[in-house]
């Protein structure tokens, strides 16, 4: 299932995520720190959604209270809640 998410409080403007059988198939980030987010996108492909959430949830960027990795975790939490 593919879904989009509009992150809050970060430079990224949109996440396009594909999940199948609770595994992340792809993650495309629009906006933000291009190289870092391409790296994160590659690292999470094949990862279990719950593992990705536990690894990235709560990561802070410069005292903002969130970060792109944290927002990815929030997107995945939202996806899980909508598909429970």
N, C-alpha and C positions, 0 to 999 in steps of 0.2 A: 504494500500500500504506500502510495506517495502522498506526502503532505507538505505544506509550507507553514512557516512560522515567522512572525515578525518580532525579532528580539527587542528588548527594552533596555535602555541605559548603556548601550555599547555602539561602536562605530558600524558594525554590520547592520545591514538593512533587511535581509531576508535569508532564511535557511530553506533549502529544498532537500527533503530527506525521504529516502525510500527504505522501508522496513518490511522484511518478509520473515515469517516464523520467528519473530522476536530478535532477529539479527539485522544490523544496519547494513543495507546493500549499497547505499551511496549517500553522500552528504555534500551539497554544494552551498557555499556561502557567498552571498552577494554583498560586497562592501567589506570594510574592515582591513586588517593587516594581511594582505594577500598571501605572502609566503607562509606565515605561521598558520593561517587557516587552511591552506592547501595541505600542509603537513598534518594538522589535526584530522582533516577529512580523510586522508589516506590511512591514518592510524586507527580510526574507528570502524572502517569498512570490515565487515565480518565479525565485529564485536557484538556480544549480547547487549540488548538495550539496557538491562538492569546493571550490567557491569559498567557501561558507559556513564550512566547516571551516577553511580557510586564514585566513579573516578573524577568526574568533573563538577558535580554539584558543590556549590559553595566557594569555588575558586574566585578570588577577588582580583580586580585590576585597578591599581592606583587608588585604592580607597573608595571605589565607586559602589561597593556592595555587590557587584556582579562582574562578569567578564564574558567574553564570547564562549569559552568552554562552559561556564555556568549557564549561559543562556541556551546552549545546545542541550544541556541536561534538563532545563525547564521545558524546552520543546519536546523532548522525549517523554517527560512526565505528562505533559499535556496530551500527547499522542496515546500514551497508555490509558489515561483516564477516559479519553473519548472512545477507546476501543475495548474497554473492560467488559 
